[in-house]
């Protein structure tokens, strides 16, 4: 990357929404080396995730009554925008379904949650005190890009450009490989020096599935936790 994720018109944060917070933390700690710890400076005592000392996300327990009982485990991703009301209106006008209207997240920012026209959920985030990711390029097992695989990638690309008014420099829109058993979803891409070692650790932890490919000239894989949370791994370019 020549610029960092986290700026306006880029994804800026993730939240692992899980029914097994301790098991999820253990899985990603063992496979990717992510560290999970309660943020003592946060009045909510929320669990935050770090990679190489940089904050990369948080954890939410779906047992909390604030979530409907049938909410599936998933990773929520936040797209930074300049004006959440205006961008929400643009998203709806371009075919998105509004799930949670704009609201203030304390003094940290303002957000809304939607489902885009191809079926992928995302949240818009207008930062106030909290701007999200601030990750130096090349940090191992930290966010580098986002990927949306779906049947209509060009439609999705057009939607996000029309919604934000800008090209998402660190997002890829790709064609889903064959019929998908689940709805389209955004996935995080993390860099990994040794993709096979990460996958081996995933299998040892009972990973639901792991997929590896070298079609791009560098190892690419998908790591899926036992609860179904997925991230993509991107290895170094082969000599």
Buried (B, 14 or more C-beta within 10 A) or exposed (E): BEEBBBBBBBBBBBBBBBBBBEBBBBBBBEBBBBBBEEEEEEEEEEBBBBBBEBBBBBBBBBEEEEEEEEEEBBBBBBBBBEBBBBBBBBBBEBBBEBEEEBEEBEEBBBBBBBBBBBBBBBBBBBBEEBBBBEBEEEBEBBBBBBBBBBEBBEBBBBBBBEBBEEEBEBBBBEEBEEEEEEEBBBBBBBBBEEBBEBBBBBEEBEBEEBBBEEEEEEBBBBBBBBBBBBBBBBBEEEE
